[in-house]
Amino acid sequence: YQLLHVEIGIRTDHLTMISLGGSSQYGTDEKSIALEKEVLRRMESLPGVRSAAATSYLPLSGNGPFSDFIVEGQPMRPGDHDEATRREITPTYFATIGAQMVRGRTFTEDDGLKMHVAIVNQAMARKFFAGQDPIGKRIKYTGRSNASIEIVGIVRDIKEGPLDDLTRPAFYIPFVQDPGPWFSVLLRSSQEGQSLLPMMVHTMRSEE
């Protein structure tokens, strides 16, 4: 009973999810980004779809992967680092799943290409920026780019891991900032998921 009433931070009604993986031909960043954009373009055209988004890992699928990071400007001993859950998402992700922004802004289409940015959850803001405003602060994490990224927003906590686990610090970055050929698609629609899933599978397999 208690697990069924855990606040997960998203709206599950009329939300349909499906995961997919590109073959070895999508091994470069450019091809992974092109695949993600094409899949979303096709999904958005399905009947009743109001919003479509992609993420590297679905909510409730597990707290990992974790990324080591440092907060720039905070004193640390050599070799020290902090750890948080990392998710790559598209700009429409939070709106599609019904997550609430607490402060700051969501991503734009230019984010990840022209500037490196991140959105943190409330748990990360509380633990690593106690008494401070995280927005405008910069972190470096162990991603492929190892670039300095600016925090531009705070999102209400989303359950990424088990329902009986504490919500852990997490940060979200644009999909194009660290893309990969494996991702999940989420659709917010006026239809029930049972009727939409077959159309999603058919759309991904079809050739235009």
C-alpha positions as CSV (number, residue, x, y, z in Angstrom):
1,Y,0.0,0.0,0.0
2,Q,2.8,2.4,0.9
3,L,4.7,1.7,-2.3
4,L,1.6,2.4,-4.4
5,H,1.4,5.8,-2.8
6,V,5.0,6.9,-3.2
7,E,5.4,10.2,-5.1
8,I,7.3,9.5,-8.3
9,G,7.3,13.0,-9.7
10,I,5.7,12.2,-13.0
11,R,2.2,11.7,-14.4
12,T,1.6,8.2,-15.6
13,D,-1.8,8.6,-17.2
14,H,-1.7,8.5,-21.0
15,L,2.0,8.1,-21.0
16,T,3.5,5.4,-23.2
17,M,7.1,4.3,-23.2
18,I,9.2,2.1,-25.4
19,S,13.0,1.5,-25.7
20,L,15.1,0.9,-28.7
21,G,18.7,0.5,-29.8
22,G,20.4,1.4,-33.0
23,S,22.7,-1.0,-34.7
24,S,26.5,-0.5,-35.1
25,Q,25.8,1.8,-38.0
26,Y,24.7,4.5,-35.5
27,G,28.0,4.4,-33.6
28,T,28.9,8.1,-34.1
29,D,27.4,11.1,-32.2
30,E,26.0,12.5,-35.5
31,K,24.2,9.3,-36.5
32,S,22.8,8.8,-33.0
33,I,21.4,12.3,-32.9
34,A,20.0,11.8,-36.4
35,L,18.3,8.6,-35.3
36,E,16.8,10.2,-32.2
37,K,15.4,13.1,-34.2
38,E,13.9,10.9,-36.9
39,V,12.3,8.5,-34.4
40,L,10.7,11.5,-32.6
41,R,9.6,13.0,-35.8
42,R,7.7,9.8,-36.7
43,M,6.3,9.4,-33.3
44,E,4.9,12.9,-33.2
45,S,2.8,12.1,-36.3
46,L,0.9,9.3,-34.6
47,P,-2.8,9.8,-33.9
48,G,-3.5,11.5,-30.6
49,V,0.1,12.2,-29.7
50,R,0.4,15.6,-27.9
51,S,4.1,15.4,-26.9
52,A,7.1,13.2,-27.6
53,A,10.5,13.0,-25.9
54,A,13.5,10.7,-25.5
55,T,15.8,9.8,-22.6
56,S,18.8,7.6,-22.1
57,Y,17.0,5.7,-19.2
58,L,13.3,5.6,-18.2
59,P,12.1,6.7,-14.8
60,L,12.0,3.9,-12.2
61,S,14.5,1.9,-14.3
62,G,17.3,2.2,-11.8
63,N,19.5,4.9,-10.2
64,G,22.5,4.2,-12.4
65,P,24.5,5.0,-14.3
66,F,26.3,7.3,-11.9
67,S,28.7,10.0,-12.9
68,D,31.5,11.4,-10.8
69,F,31.6,15.1,-10.8
70,I,33.0,18.2,-9.0
71,V,31.4,21.5,-8.3
72,E,33.7,24.2,-9.7
73,G,34.7,26.7,-7.0
74,Q,34.0,24.4,-4.1
75,P,37.1,23.3,-2.1
76,M,38.0,19.7,-2.4
77,R,41.0,17.6,-1.7
78,P,43.0,16.3,-4.7
79,G,41.3,13.2,-6.1
80,D,38.0,13.9,-4.4
81,H,34.7,13.8,-6.3
82,D,31.0,13.5,-5.8
83,E,28.5,11.2,-7.5
84,A,25.0,11.6,-9.0
85,T,22.7,9.8,-11.4
86,R,23.0,11.1,-14.9
87,R,20.3,11.2,-17.6
88,E,20.4,12.4,-21.2
89,I,17.1,13.9,-22.3
90,T,15.5,15.9,-25.1
91,P,14.1,19.4,-24.5
92,T,10.4,18.2,-24.3
93,Y,11.2,15.5,-21.8
94,F,9.9,17.1,-18.6
95,A,6.8,18.4,-20.2
96,T,6.0,15.0,-21.7
97,I,6.3,13.1,-18.5
98,G,4.6,15.8,-16.4
99,A,7.5,16.7,-14.2
100,Q,7.5,20.1,-12.6
101,M,10.3,22.7,-12.9
102,V,11.0,24.3,-9.5
103,R,13.2,27.1,-10.8
104,G,15.2,28.1,-13.8
105,R,14.5,26.9,-17.3
106,T,14.2,23.8,-19.4
107,F,16.4,22.9,-22.3
108,T,16.2,24.5,-25.7
109,E,17.2,23.0,-29.1
110,D,20.5,24.9,-29.0
111,D,21.5,23.6,-25.6
112,G,24.2,20.9,-25.8
113,L,25.4,22.3,-29.1
114,K,26.2,25.9,-28.4
115,M,26.6,25.6,-24.7
116,H,27.0,22.8,-22.2
117,V,24.2,22.8,-19.6
118,A,22.5,20.7,-16.9
119,I,19.3,20.6,-14.8
120,V,19.6,19.2,-11.3
121,N,16.9,17.6,-9.1
122,Q,15.9,18.9,-5.7
123,A,18.0,16.1,-4.0
124,M,21.1,17.3,-5.7
125,A,20.4,20.9,-4.9
126,R,19.9,20.1,-1.2
127,K,23.0,17.9,-0.9
128,F,25.6,19.8,-2.9
129,F,24.3,23.4,-2.8
130,A,22.9,23.8,0.7
131,G,22.2,27.4,1.4
132,Q,23.1,28.4,-2.2
133,D,21.3,28.8,-5.5
134,P,22.6,26.1,-7.9
135,I,21.5,28.0,-11.0
136,G,24.5,29.6,-12.6
137,K,27.0,27.2,-10.9
138,R,29.1,25.0,-12.9
139,I,30.1,21.3,-12.6
140,K,32.4,18.9,-14.4
141,Y,31.4,15.3,-14.7
142,T,33.1,12.2,-16.1
143,G,31.4,12.2,-19.5
144,R,33.0,11.9,-22.8
145,S,33.4,15.6,-23.3
146,N,34.7,16.3,-19.7
147,A,33.5,19.9,-20.3
148,S,32.4,22.4,-17.7
149,I,28.6,22.6,-17.7
150,E,26.3,25.3,-16.3
151,I,23.3,24.5,-14.2
152,V,20.3,26.3,-15.7
153,G,17.3,24.8,-13.8
154,I,16.0,22.7,-10.9
155,V,13.4,20.0,-11.4
156,R,11.2,18.4,-8.8
157,D,12.5,15.0,-7.7
158,I,11.7,12.1,-10.1
159,K,11.9,8.5,-8.9
160,E,14.7,7.1,-11.1
161,G,15.3,4.0,-8.9
162,P,13.2,1.6,-6.7
163,L,10.1,2.9,-5.0
164,D,11.5,1.9,-1.6
165,D,14.8,3.7,-2.1
166,L,15.5,7.3,-1.2
167,T,15.5,9.7,-4.1
168,R,19.2,10.3,-5.0
169,P,20.9,13.3,-6.5
170,A,20.5,13.4,-10.2
171,F,21.4,15.8,-13.1
172,Y,20.0,15.9,-16.6
173,I,21.8,17.0,-19.7
174,P,20.7,17.5,-23.3
175,F,20.7,14.3,-25.4
176,V,22.8,16.0,-28.1
177,Q,25.5,16.8,-25.4
178,D,26.3,13.1,-24.8
179,P,24.3,11.0,-27.3
180,G,24.1,7.3,-27.8
181,P,22.3,4.8,-30.1
182,W,20.3,3.3,-27.2
183,F,17.4,5.4,-25.8
184,S,13.8,5.3,-24.8
185,V,10.8,7.2,-26.3
186,L,8.0,8.6,-24.3
187,L,4.6,9.8,-25.7
188,R,1.9,11.8,-24.0
189,S,-1.3,11.2,-25.9
190,S,-5.0,11.1,-25.8
191,Q,-5.0,7.3,-26.3
192,E,-4.5,4.4,-24.0
193,G,-1.0,2.8,-24.2
194,Q,-2.4,-0.6,-25.3
195,S,-3.6,0.9,-28.6
196,L,-0.6,3.1,-29.1
197,L,2.2,0.6,-28.6
198,P,1.6,-1.4,-31.8
199,M,1.6,1.7,-33.8
200,M,4.9,2.8,-32.2
201,V,6.6,-0.4,-33.1
202,H,5.2,-0.4,-36.6
203,T,6.4,3.2,-37.1
204,M,9.9,2.5,-36.0
205,R,10.2,-0.6,-38.2
206,S,8.7,1.0,-41.3
207,E,10.7,2.5,-44.1
208,E,9.8,5.8,-45.7
